[in-house]
Amino acid sequence: MTLRVSNIAYHLTRLRPILTAFAFSIVITSIQTQAQTRPPIVEQIAKTYGIDSWGQIEAIRYTWNGEITGLFKASRKWEWEPKTGKVTFDGKEKDGKPVKVTYTRSEINALADAAKKEADADPSVRFKSLSYGFANDNYWLLFPLHAYWDTGANITDQGMKKLPRGAGSATLVSVKYPAELGGYTPGDTWDLYVGKNIALRCLYSATEGTRNPVS
């Protein structure tokens, strides 16, 4: 199975040299647990991709285009204001009908929980779909930062390894999300191959024993 993402475009308001050239993701929500002991390279990667300037960001606009050959093809547009939690989604429902909705992240989670308790299946599915879609696409865009923020992940620096594709080698940094912590894809492991200047060379995911290239 090959997972491809293309044409991730984003506009960052009041942003200088930050968030340059990455198109990755992870299908998982943020995990809030006791911090693990993590190698220094995690912070180095985050700094390379703009963690020190994160507080300057007012809004991010980006489009996520994803395809799993033979299974699905989707395009979703997002605008996110990190400071307020406001999100605007522009895409399509499962039935193909266009939809545009604005909400806050805390609101959408509360609505999903309420709908579930009331056994109101349709709203529950829709709210959960929005929450899941945002988390998925946001991780594709900002994975170097999410790896730093997600203190519940177990991260190891495995030293120099041969690249899975093409010639050369890079530092392998594995990010594993323990199954007991939940999230959208509990138990996933993500392998980052980090080259010189702490730039990501490629990213692999391992889910249920299957290792798939992401970039």
N, CA, C and O of each residue as an XYZ file, in Angstrom:
860
protein
N       0.852     -1.197      0.000
C       0.000      0.000      0.000
C       0.882      1.240      0.000
O       1.801      1.353      0.811
N       0.612      2.139     -0.879
C       1.372      3.377     -0.959
C       0.467      4.544     -0.628
O      -0.618      4.681     -1.194
N       0.909      5.373      0.278
C       0.156      6.545      0.694
C       0.867      7.779      0.189
O       2.042      8.000      0.483
N       0.140      8.585     -0.578
C       0.768      9.767     -1.165
C       0.014     11.018     -0.748
O      -1.214     11.034     -0.659
N       0.786     12.058     -0.497
C       0.182     13.354     -0.243
C       0.891     14.374     -1.101
O       2.120     14.384     -1.172
N       0.130     15.231     -1.753
C       0.739     16.232     -2.631
C       0.063     17.560     -2.441
O      -1.036     17.651     -1.894
N       0.739     18.594     -2.904
C       0.174     19.938     -2.963
C      -0.280     20.464     -1.615
O      -1.344     21.076     -1.521
N       0.501     20.241     -0.574
C       0.180     20.878      0.688
C       0.689     22.309      0.602
O       1.895     22.554      0.557
N      -0.242     23.238      0.580
C       0.106     24.645      0.473
C      -0.407     25.344      1.713
O      -1.513     25.056      2.173
N       0.363     26.245      2.255
C      -0.090     26.921      3.436
C       0.345     28.372      3.431
O       1.389     28.725      2.881
N      -0.478     29.211      4.056
C      -0.161     30.614      4.208
C      -0.043     30.885      5.685
O      -0.985     30.629      6.435
N       1.080     31.392      6.120
C       1.317     31.635      7.523
C       1.399     33.134      7.767
O       2.302     33.804      7.267
N       0.453     33.656      8.536
C       0.402     35.072      8.814
C       1.436     35.444      9.861
O       1.589     34.754     10.869
N       2.149     36.549      9.615
C       3.180     37.065     10.517
C       4.218     36.000     10.819
O       4.601     35.803     11.972
N       4.666     35.323      9.793
C       5.610     34.219      9.974
C       6.851     34.494      9.163
O       6.770     34.935      8.017
N       8.018     34.230      9.765
C       9.267     34.423      9.062
C       9.799     33.074      8.613
O       9.054     32.305      8.005
N      11.066     32.753      8.889
C      11.601     31.484      8.364
C      11.167     30.284      9.169
O      11.936     29.769      9.981
N       9.940     29.828      8.956
C       9.399     28.751      9.780
C       8.568     27.816      8.925
O       7.990     28.240      7.924
N       8.504     26.580      9.298
C       7.648     25.588      8.650
C       7.919     25.482      7.164
O       6.989     25.525      6.359
N       9.197     25.342      6.787
C       9.556     25.282      5.376
C       9.589     23.852      4.888
O      10.260     23.018      5.497
N       8.919     23.549      3.857
C       9.033     22.288      3.125
C       8.845     21.042      3.955
O       9.797     20.285      4.148
N       7.663     20.810      4.444
C       7.367     19.487      4.934
C       5.939     19.102      4.613
O       5.019     19.918      4.672
N       5.784     17.853      4.275
C       4.466     17.332      3.893
C       4.308     15.957      4.500
O       4.336     14.941      3.805
N       4.145     15.945      5.780
C       4.048     14.684      6.478
C       2.799     14.683      7.337
O       2.140     15.705      7.523
N       2.505     13.537      7.838
C       1.376     13.466      8.740
C       1.454     12.259      9.617
O       2.281     11.361      9.459
N       0.525     12.291     10.570
C       0.317     11.109     11.383
C      -1.139     11.112     11.793
O      -1.688     12.152     12.157
N      -1.749      9.977     11.736
C      -3.172      9.918     12.034
C      -3.345      9.594     13.503
O      -3.587      8.446     13.877
N      -3.218     10.624     14.334
C      -3.296     10.396     15.775
C      -3.555     11.715     16.464
O      -3.138     12.757     15.959
N      -4.209     11.708     17.567
C      -4.462     12.926     18.314
C      -3.337     13.189     19.301
O      -2.545     12.292     19.588
N      -3.256     14.395     19.818
C      -2.233     14.749     20.795
C      -2.424     13.938     22.065
O      -3.551     13.661     22.474
N      -1.311     13.558     22.687
C      -1.349     12.727     23.882
C      -0.773     13.515     25.054
O       0.360     13.992     24.990
N      -1.539     13.648     26.101
C      -1.102     14.395     27.265
C      -0.800     13.410     28.394
O      -1.714     12.951     29.079
N       0.458     13.090     28.586
C       0.856     12.184     29.658
C       2.172     12.669     30.238
O       2.730     13.677     29.804
N       2.645     11.950     31.203
C       3.921     12.286     31.810
C       5.030     12.189     30.762
O       5.083     11.237     29.983
N       5.905     13.182     30.756
C       6.948     13.257     29.741
C       7.893     12.062     29.818
O       8.256     11.600     30.899
N       8.277     11.581     28.648
C       9.242     10.506     28.555
C      10.644     11.117     28.435
O      10.796     12.279     28.059
N      11.652     10.321     28.759
C      13.020     10.753     28.517
C      13.273     10.671     27.029
O      13.135      9.603     26.432
N      13.642     11.787     26.423
C      13.743     11.832     24.970
C      15.114     12.341     24.542
O      15.722     13.158     25.233
N      15.600     11.856     23.396
C      16.922     12.259     22.913
C      16.929     13.724     22.480
O      15.890     14.253     22.085
N      18.085     14.385     22.548
C      18.198     15.808     22.194
C      17.757     16.119     20.766
O      17.325     17.237     20.487
N      17.860     15.140     19.849
C      17.541     15.405     18.455
C      16.066     15.781     18.266
O      15.720     16.430     17.279
N      15.201     15.382     19.195
C      13.780     15.737     19.087
C      13.619     17.251     19.133
O      12.901     17.826     18.315
N      14.276     17.885     20.071
C      14.211     19.351     20.177
C      14.919     20.016     19.006
O      14.486     21.063     18.525
N      16.008     19.407     18.549
C      16.736     19.970     17.406
C      15.860     19.991     16.156
O      15.863     20.968     15.407
N      15.110     18.912     15.935
C      14.202     18.853     14.790
C      13.125     19.926     14.925
O      12.817     20.635     13.967
N      12.556     20.038     16.125
C      11.500     21.030     16.348
C      12.006     22.442     16.109
O      11.300     23.261     15.520
N      13.199     22.732     16.549
C      13.768     24.065     16.340
C      14.018     24.326     14.858
O      13.801     25.437     14.374
N      14.474     23.303     14.139
C      14.708     23.459     12.699
C      13.419     23.821     11.978
O      13.435     24.595     11.020
N      12.304     23.265     12.434
C      11.023     23.509     11.779
C      10.178     24.584     12.472
O       8.965     24.648     12.272
N      10.832     25.436     13.296
C      10.192     26.666     13.726
C       9.499     26.694     15.067
O       8.666     27.572     15.294
N       9.806     25.766     15.980
C       9.111     25.743     17.256
C       9.298     27.040     18.035
O       8.390     27.462     18.751
N      10.449     27.675     17.909
C      10.703     28.896     18.671
C       9.867     30.079     18.182
O       9.689     31.054     18.911
N       9.358     29.998     16.962
C       8.542     31.076     16.403
C       7.050     30.761     16.422
O       6.245     31.526     15.891
N       6.683     29.641     17.029
C       5.292     29.209     16.984
C       4.346     30.261     17.566
O       3.233     30.434     17.069
N       4.774     30.953     18.598
C       3.929     31.943     19.236
C       3.593     33.135     18.356
O       2.683     33.899     18.678
N       4.311     33.311     17.246
C       4.057     34.429     16.345
C       2.931     34.131     15.353
O       2.440     35.041     14.685
N       2.529     32.895     15.254
C       1.571     32.502     14.223
C       0.152     32.904     14.633
O      -0.311     32.572     15.724
N      -0.518     33.617     13.747
C      -1.909     33.988     13.962
C      -2.849     33.001     13.271
O      -3.896     32.654     13.818
N      -2.478     32.550     12.074
C      -3.349     31.634     11.336
C      -2.540     30.831     10.329
O      -1.519     31.292      9.819
N      -3.011     29.626     10.055
C      -2.405     28.757      9.057
C      -3.504     28.312      8.093
O      -4.561     27.846      8.519
N      -3.253     28.456      6.811
C      -4.170     27.950      5.790
C      -3.436     26.901      4.968
O      -2.325     27.145      4.497
N      -4.045     25.749      4.798
C      -3.391     24.708      4.015
C      -4.428     23.776      3.402
O      -5.560     23.676      3.876
N      -4.013     23.100      2.342
C      -4.862     22.124      1.662
C      -4.202     20.759      1.742
O      -3.027     20.606      1.407
N      -4.958     19.776      2.185
C      -4.455     18.397      2.278
C      -5.065     17.574      1.153
O      -6.285     17.451      1.048
N      -4.197     17.011      0.309
C      -4.633     16.116     -0.762
C      -4.043     14.741     -0.489
O      -2.822     14.591     -0.460
N      -4.880     13.744     -0.292
C      -4.382     12.414      0.035
C      -5.009     11.344     -0.834
O      -6.142     11.473     -1.299
N      -4.242     10.281     -1.043
C      -4.746      9.165     -1.840
C      -4.098      7.868     -1.396
O      -2.877      7.784     -1.265
N      -4.918      6.867     -1.168
C      -4.442      5.487     -1.019
C      -4.956      4.740     -2.239
O      -6.161      4.560     -2.413
N      -4.036      4.316     -3.069
C      -4.383      3.735     -4.364
C      -5.454      2.652     -4.234
O      -5.293      1.667     -3.514
N      -6.546      2.873     -4.953
C      -7.624      1.903     -4.977
C      -8.593      1.981     -3.811
O      -9.604      1.279     -3.805
N      -8.301      2.836     -2.808
C      -9.154      2.917     -1.634
C      -9.867      4.256     -1.502
O     -11.086      4.299     -1.342
N      -9.117      5.340     -1.570
C      -9.768      6.630     -1.437
C      -8.896      7.740     -2.019
O      -7.687      7.587     -2.199
N      -9.558      8.866     -2.308
C      -8.887     10.068     -2.766
C      -9.652     11.244     -2.193
O     -10.870     11.324     -2.354
N      -8.956     12.163     -1.524
C      -9.661     13.240     -0.841
C      -8.864     14.530     -0.898
O      -7.642     14.519     -1.052
N      -9.580     15.646     -0.771
C      -8.967     16.968     -0.699
C      -9.720     17.783      0.344
O     -10.944     17.897      0.285
N      -8.987     18.347      1.299
C      -9.607     19.123      2.364
C      -8.835     20.419      2.580
O      -7.605     20.419      2.630
N      -9.567     21.522      2.708
C      -8.957     22.819      2.967
C      -9.227     23.219      4.415
O     -10.335     23.058      4.926
N      -8.193     23.742      5.058
C      -8.306     24.117      6.465
C      -7.749     25.528      6.690
O      -6.807     25.961      6.025
N      -8.357     26.218      7.638
C      -7.770     27.432      8.204
C      -7.831     27.285      9.716
O      -8.900     27.046     10.276
N      -6.697     27.426     10.372
C      -6.604     27.174     11.814
C      -5.927     28.349     12.488
O      -4.871     28.814     12.057
N      -6.562     28.827     13.568
C      -5.984     29.866     14.405
C      -5.537     29.208     15.714
O      -6.362     28.991     16.602
N      -4.243     28.887     15.848
C      -3.776     28.132     17.014
C      -4.088     28.794     18.354
O      -4.345     28.099     19.337
N      -4.069     30.127     18.408
C      -4.258     30.811     19.683
C      -5.699     30.737     20.176
O      -5.942     30.690     21.382
N      -6.648     30.725     19.258
C      -8.061     30.707     19.640
C      -8.697     29.331     19.500
O      -9.754     29.071     20.076
N      -8.056     28.449     18.736
C      -8.627     27.132     18.477
C      -9.676     27.135     17.386
O     -10.313     26.111     17.138
N      -9.867     28.278     16.725
C     -10.865     28.378     15.668
C     -10.400     27.641     14.416
O      -9.252     27.778     13.994
N     -11.307     26.855     13.827
C     -10.992     26.059     12.641
C     -12.091     26.266     11.597
O     -13.278     26.259     11.927
N     -11.692     26.449     10.349
C     -12.638     26.470      9.237
C     -12.284     25.339      8.291
O     -11.152     25.233      7.819
N     -13.280     24.488      8.019
C     -13.087     23.343      7.125
C     -13.876     23.571      5.841
O     -15.033     23.989      5.874
N     -13.235     23.292      4.713
C     -13.874     23.415      3.400
C     -13.577     22.143      2.630
O     -12.437     21.907      2.231
N     -14.597     21.320      2.417
C     -14.380     20.047      1.727
C     -15.688     19.424      1.310
O     -16.619     20.116      0.899
N     -15.751     18.106      1.420
C     -16.958     17.382      1.018
C     -17.358     16.383      2.082
O     -16.523     15.835      2.801
N     -18.677     16.158      2.164
C     -19.199     15.105      3.018
C     -18.886     13.755      2.377
O     -18.395     13.700      1.250
N     -19.170     12.661      3.096
C     -18.923     11.330      2.549
C     -19.755     11.060      1.302
O     -19.365     10.268      0.444
N     -20.918     11.733      1.210
C     -21.760     11.537      0.034
C     -21.375     12.443     -1.133
O     -22.049     12.456     -2.163
N     -20.289     13.198     -0.970
C     -19.802     14.044     -2.048
C     -20.330     15.462     -2.048
O     -19.898     16.276     -2.864
N     -21.263     15.784     -1.145
C     -21.812     17.125     -1.099
C     -20.803     18.097     -0.482
O     -20.170     17.776      0.523
N     -20.651     19.293     -1.084
C     -19.703     20.269     -0.534
C     -20.161     20.778      0.825
O     -21.361     20.908      1.069
N     -19.215     21.067      1.706
C     -19.543     21.567      3.028
C     -18.456     22.542      3.478
O     -17.271     22.328      3.226
N     -18.872     23.601      4.139
C     -17.942     24.552      4.748
C     -18.469     24.886      6.127
O     -19.613     25.318      6.265
N     -17.652     24.694      7.147
C     -18.095     24.890      8.518
C     -16.961     25.491      9.340
O     -15.792     25.164      9.133
N     -17.312     26.370     10.273
C     -16.346     26.981     11.184
C     -16.715     26.591     12.612
O     -17.885     26.636     12.992
N     -15.712     26.211     13.400
C     -15.957     25.772     14.764
C     -14.687     25.968     15.576
O     -13.646     26.316     15.020
N     -14.758     25.749     16.880
C     -13.563     25.721     17.709
C     -13.260     24.273     18.053
O     -14.165     23.439     18.093
N     -12.013     23.972     18.298
C     -11.627     22.591     18.562
C     -12.292     22.063     19.827
O     -12.718     20.909     19.853
N     -12.391     22.873     20.870
C     -13.042     22.420     22.101
C     -14.526     22.178     21.858
O     -15.106     21.244     22.413
N     -15.140     23.017     21.032
C     -16.563     22.882     20.734
C     -16.849     21.587     19.993
O     -17.803     20.887     20.332
N     -16.053     21.254     18.996
C     -16.333     20.078     18.182
C     -16.196     18.802     19.005
O     -16.948     17.848     18.802
N     -15.238     18.779     19.934
C     -15.074     17.599     20.785
C     -16.254     17.444     21.731
O     -16.725     16.332     21.968
N     -16.739     18.584     22.282
C     -17.888     18.538     23.189
C     -19.149     18.099     22.445
O     -19.942     17.325     22.980
N     -19.341     18.584     21.220
C     -20.510     18.212     20.432
C     -20.497     16.725     20.098
O     -21.535     16.064     20.136
N     -19.328     16.208     19.774
C     -19.215     14.784     19.457
C     -19.572     13.935     20.667
O     -20.274     12.931     20.544
N     -19.083     14.344     21.850
C     -19.388     13.594     23.068
C     -20.880     13.654     23.390
O     -21.488     12.647     23.755
N     -21.470     14.862     23.247
C     -22.889     15.023     23.546
C     -23.754     14.199     22.599
O     -24.713     13.556     23.026
N     -23.412     14.222     21.317
C     -24.179     13.473     20.334
C     -24.101     11.978     20.608
O     -25.077     11.252     20.423
N     -22.949     11.531     21.044
C     -22.781     10.111     21.342
C     -23.665      9.704     22.519
O     -24.298      8.649     22.492
N     -23.704     10.548     23.551
C     -24.500     10.239     24.735
C     -25.985     10.208     24.405
O     -26.745      9.429     24.979
N     -26.390     11.070     23.467
C     -27.794     11.140     23.098
C     -28.166     10.122     22.013
O     -29.299     10.088     21.532
N     -27.185      9.296     21.644
C     -27.392      8.275     20.606
C     -27.853      8.901     19.297
O     -28.611      8.300     18.536
N     -27.377     10.129     19.047
C     -27.720     10.829     17.806
C     -26.605     10.522     16.811
O     -25.623     11.258     16.716
N     -26.764      9.455     16.091
C     -25.671      8.883     15.309
C     -25.117      9.834     14.254
O     -23.901      9.983     14.133
N     -25.990     10.474     13.494
C     -25.515     11.292     12.381
C     -24.624     12.459     12.821
O     -23.520     12.605     12.296
N     -25.078     13.310     13.787
C     -24.189     14.376     14.245
C     -22.911     13.832     14.862
O     -21.832     14.389     14.662
N     -23.033     12.737     15.614
C     -21.850     12.181     16.251
C     -20.802     11.803     15.211
O     -19.619     12.103     15.369
N     -21.250     11.145     14.149
C     -20.322     10.733     13.098
C     -19.697     11.950     12.433
O     -18.497     11.968     12.161
N     -20.512     12.967     12.173
C     -20.000     14.152     11.494
C     -18.973     14.886     12.356
O     -17.906     15.260     11.869
N     -19.293     15.094     13.636
C     -18.380     15.808     14.508
C     -17.070     15.038     14.669
O     -15.984     15.619     14.644
N     -17.192     13.727     14.834
C     -15.985     12.916     14.985
C     -15.163     12.930     13.699
O     -13.932     12.923     13.738
N     -15.851     12.950     12.564
C     -15.150     12.992     11.292
C     -14.351     14.281     11.145
O     -13.218     14.263     10.664
N     -14.946     15.406     11.563
C     -14.235     16.678     11.504
C     -13.028     16.664     12.430
O     -11.941     17.098     12.047
N     -13.218     16.166     13.647
C     -12.130     16.121     14.619
C     -10.996     15.225     14.120
O      -9.821     15.581     14.210
N     -11.370     14.064     13.596
C     -10.378     13.124     13.060
C      -9.649     13.721     11.860
O      -8.425     13.639     11.761
N     -10.426     14.333     10.939
C      -9.825     14.909      9.744
C      -8.847     16.007     10.073
O      -7.779     16.097      9.469
N      -9.205     16.849     11.030
C      -8.294     17.931     11.420
C      -7.000     17.367     11.992
O      -5.908     17.789     11.612
N      -7.129     16.405     12.913
C      -5.934     15.824     13.525
C      -5.050     15.164     12.478
O      -3.834     15.356     12.478
N      -5.656     14.387     11.585
C      -4.896     13.700     10.541
C      -4.127     14.678      9.668
O      -2.918     14.535      9.480
N      -4.826     15.670      9.135
C      -4.209     16.578      8.177
C      -3.203     17.494      8.846
O      -2.190     17.854      8.246
N      -3.477     17.875     10.092
C      -2.565     18.741     10.821
C      -1.255     18.037     11.124
O      -0.190     18.654     11.111
N      -1.340     16.730     11.399
C      -0.105     15.975     11.629
C       0.711     15.840     10.353
O       1.940     15.876     10.401
N       0.047     15.685      9.212
C       0.796     15.626      7.964
C       1.587     16.912      7.772
O       2.730     16.883      7.319
N       0.989     18.014      8.112
C       1.628     19.313      7.917
C       2.706     19.597      8.943
O       3.767     20.116      8.598
N       2.448     19.263     10.212
C       3.299     19.726     11.302
C       3.935     18.601     12.113
O       4.195     18.773     13.304
N       4.188     17.459     11.489
C       4.683     16.336     12.277
C       5.964     16.629     13.049
O       6.068     16.186     14.193
N       6.953     17.351     12.500
C       8.159     17.629     13.296
C       7.850     18.354     14.604
O       8.582     18.198     15.581
N       6.782     19.140     14.636
C       6.395     19.838     15.864
C       5.550     18.934     16.766
O       5.707     18.955     17.987
N       4.662     18.145     16.173
C       3.848     17.243     16.984
C       4.709     16.204     17.706
O       4.407     15.826     18.839
N       5.752     15.755     17.071
C       6.646     14.796     17.723
C       7.253     15.407     18.987
O       7.504     14.710     19.970
N       7.481     16.700     18.944
C       8.033     17.421     20.101
C       6.953     17.663     21.157
O       7.208     17.523     22.353
N       5.748     18.026     20.713
C       4.657     18.323     21.644
C       4.116     17.076     22.334
O       3.705     17.144     23.492
N       4.109     15.943     21.643
C       3.477     14.729     22.174
C       4.397     14.038     23.178
O       5.164     13.143     22.825
N       4.305     14.468     24.429
C       5.242     13.967     25.439
C       4.979     12.511     25.816
O       5.808     11.886     26.478
N       3.839     11.968     25.403
C       3.561     10.568     25.702
C       4.207      9.599     24.736
O       4.229      8.395     24.990
N       4.735     10.104     23.626
C       5.366      9.235     22.629
C       6.736      8.775     23.117
O       7.459      9.527     23.771
N       7.082      7.539     22.792
C       8.413      7.011     23.094
C       9.314      7.243     21.881
O       9.070      6.693     20.807
N      10.342      8.048     22.054
C      11.196      8.438     20.933
C      12.628      7.967     21.183
O      13.180      8.178     22.263
N      13.222      7.327     20.178
C      14.589      6.829     20.291
C      15.425      7.276     19.105
O      14.957      7.300     17.967
N      16.669      7.628     19.392
C      17.647      7.968     18.362
C      18.462      6.706     18.092
O      19.238      6.269     18.941
N      18.282      6.120     16.899
C      18.924      4.848     16.588
C      20.208      5.000     15.772
O      20.749      4.018     15.266
N      20.686      6.225     15.651
C      21.948      6.447     14.954
C      21.811      6.401     13.440
O      20.700      6.409     12.910
N      22.942      6.352     12.749
C      22.947      6.380     11.289
C      22.475      5.050     10.710
O      22.952      3.982     11.091
N      21.530      5.142      9.782
C      21.003      3.965      9.113
C      20.897      4.245      7.614
O      20.780      5.395      7.191
N      20.940      3.176      6.821
C      20.764      3.312      5.382
C      19.338      3.770      5.085
O      18.388      3.290      5.704
N      19.191      4.683      4.153
C      17.867      5.145      3.778
C      17.046      4.002      3.187
O      17.583      3.181      2.443
N      15.755      3.935      3.506
C      14.910      2.856      2.968
C      14.782      2.910      1.456
O      14.590      1.886      0.799
N      14.889      4.104      0.917
C      14.798      4.278     -0.532
C      15.947      5.148     -1.004
O      16.276      6.150     -0.367
N      16.549      4.777     -2.098
C      17.643      5.552     -2.656
C      18.951      5.320     -1.926
O      19.034      4.518     -0.996
N      19.975      6.043     -2.372
C      21.309      5.887     -1.792
C      21.483      6.804     -0.588
O      20.731      7.759     -0.393
N      22.492      6.488      0.210
C      22.833      7.344      1.330
C      22.308      6.840      2.650
O      21.644      5.806      2.720
N      22.615      7.583      3.698
C      22.190      7.215      5.040
C      21.773      8.476      5.795
O      22.063      9.595      5.372
N      21.094      8.273      6.910
C      20.614      9.382      7.726
C      20.369      8.871      9.137
O      20.314      7.663      9.366
N      20.224      9.782     10.069
C      19.933      9.404     11.447
C      18.475      8.955     11.559
O      17.562      9.675     11.153
N      18.270      7.769     12.108
C      16.923      7.229     12.265
C      16.377      7.595     13.646
O      16.950      7.234     14.674
N      15.268      8.310     13.645
C      14.578      8.670     14.884
C      13.203      8.013     14.846
O      12.384      8.334     13.985
N      12.946      7.094     15.778
C      11.670      6.379     15.815
C      10.750      6.998     16.859
O      11.154      7.242     17.996
N       9.507      7.249     16.454
C       8.494      7.827     17.342
C       7.368      6.806     17.478
O       6.656      6.525     16.514
N       7.213      6.260     18.663
C       6.192      5.229     18.896
C       5.133      5.745     19.867
O       5.442      6.281     20.931
N       3.872      5.564     19.464
C       2.747      5.964     20.305
C       2.171      4.718     20.984
O       1.538      3.895     20.321
N       2.381      4.568     22.293
C       1.914      3.362     22.993
C       0.418      3.136     22.828
O      -0.368      4.082     22.890
N       0.030      1.895     22.620
C      -1.367      1.561     22.382
C      -2.264      1.957     23.552
O      -3.413      2.352     23.353
N      -1.739      1.852     24.768
C      -2.577      2.125     25.939
C      -2.927      3.605     26.091
O      -3.805      3.957     26.879
N      -2.248      4.466     25.343
C      -2.529      5.893     25.435
C      -3.651      6.330     24.507
O      -4.069      7.486     24.548
N      -4.141      5.427     23.675
C      -5.268      5.751     22.803
C      -4.850      6.596     21.614
O      -3.752      6.441     21.080
N      -5.752      7.504     21.200
C      -5.490      8.291     20.003
C      -6.192      7.666     18.809
O      -6.921      6.685     18.956
N      -5.976      8.228     17.633
C      -6.657      7.743     16.435
C      -6.030      6.462     15.894
O      -6.743      5.616     15.354
N      -4.734      6.301     16.022
C      -4.069      5.069     15.582
C      -3.083      4.615     16.658
O      -1.872      4.704     16.455
N      -3.571      4.139     17.777
C      -2.693      3.708     18.872
C      -1.778      2.579     18.432
O      -2.182      1.687     17.686
N      -0.537      2.633     18.906
C       0.437      1.605     18.574
C       1.278      1.898     17.347
O       2.172      1.122     17.011
N       1.007      3.003     16.674
C       1.786      3.344     15.484
C       3.221      3.712     15.836
O       3.489      4.275     16.897
N       4.133      3.387     14.936
C       5.522      3.828     15.035
C       5.868      4.595     13.772
O       5.567      4.151     12.665
N       6.495      5.737     13.941
C       6.897      6.565     12.801
C       8.406      6.730     12.803
O       8.994      7.139     13.804
N       9.022      6.413     11.686
C      10.469      6.482     11.550
C      10.852      7.704     10.720
O      10.512      7.800      9.540
N      11.558      8.629     11.349
C      12.050      9.821     10.669
C      13.520      9.611     10.331
O      14.322      9.263     11.197
N      13.860      9.822      9.087
C      15.261      9.758      8.665
C      15.752     11.191      8.508
O      15.330     11.916      7.607
N      16.659     11.584      9.411
C      17.073     12.976      9.519
C      18.472     13.145      8.928
O      19.424     12.494      9.359
N      18.578     14.025      7.940
C      19.850     14.261      7.277
C      20.639     15.392      7.914
O      20.359     15.810      9.037
N      21.611     15.869      7.193
C      22.425     16.987      7.673
C      21.547     18.219      7.842
O      20.532     18.371      7.161
N      21.950     19.092      8.755
C      21.178     20.299      9.061
C      19.809     19.968      9.649
O      18.914     20.814      9.667
N      19.648     18.717     10.137
C      18.419     18.263     10.789
C      17.204     18.397      9.865
O      16.093     18.650     10.331
N      17.412     18.233      8.592
C      16.306     18.243      7.639
C      15.822     16.816      7.423
O      16.633     15.899      7.297
N      14.502     16.617      7.380
C      13.956     15.285      7.194
C      14.173     14.806      5.771
O      13.840     15.507      4.815
N      14.733     13.611      5.630
C      14.955     13.009      4.315
C      13.747     12.183      3.888
O      13.328     12.250      2.733
N      13.185     11.406      4.811
C      11.987     10.629      4.508
C      11.333     10.200      5.809
O      11.942     10.258      6.877
N      10.090      9.769      5.705
C       9.286      9.408      6.862
C       8.525      8.128      6.552
O       7.887      8.010      5.505
N       8.596      7.173      7.468
C       7.888      5.899      7.302
C       6.957      5.686      8.484
O       7.252      6.097      9.606
N       5.830      5.038      8.217
C       4.925      4.661      9.298
C       4.822      3.146      9.356
O       4.901      2.461      8.336
N       4.645      2.638     10.565
C       4.463      1.197     10.754
C       3.197      0.988     11.562
O       3.130      1.355     12.735
N       2.190      0.397     10.929
C       0.913      0.166     11.573
C       0.549     -1.307     11.464
O       0.453     -1.852     10.364
N       0.347     -1.943     12.606
C      -0.031     -3.346     12.631
C       0.917     -4.209     11.792
O       0.488     -5.092     11.048
N       2.210     -3.930     11.933
C       3.220     -4.735     11.264
C       3.478     -4.376      9.819
O       4.352     -4.974      9.192
N       2.744     -3.415      9.264
C       2.954     -2.996      7.884
C       3.711     -1.685      7.855
O       3.310     -0.719      8.506
N       4.802     -1.642      7.106
C       5.656     -0.451      7.069
C       5.428      0.259      5.729
O       5.678     -0.305      4.664
N       4.952      1.495      5.803
C       4.572      2.223      4.587
C       5.342      3.528      4.441
O       5.494      4.270      5.412
N       5.828      3.814      3.239
C       6.499      5.101      3.017
C       5.476      6.220      2.973
O       4.415      6.082      2.364
N       5.804      7.344      3.629
C       4.944      8.512      3.590
C       5.542      9.587      2.714
O       4.823     10.293      2.007
N       6.846      9.714      2.757
C       7.488     10.710      1.892
C       8.876     10.239      1.534
O       9.595     10.929      0.811
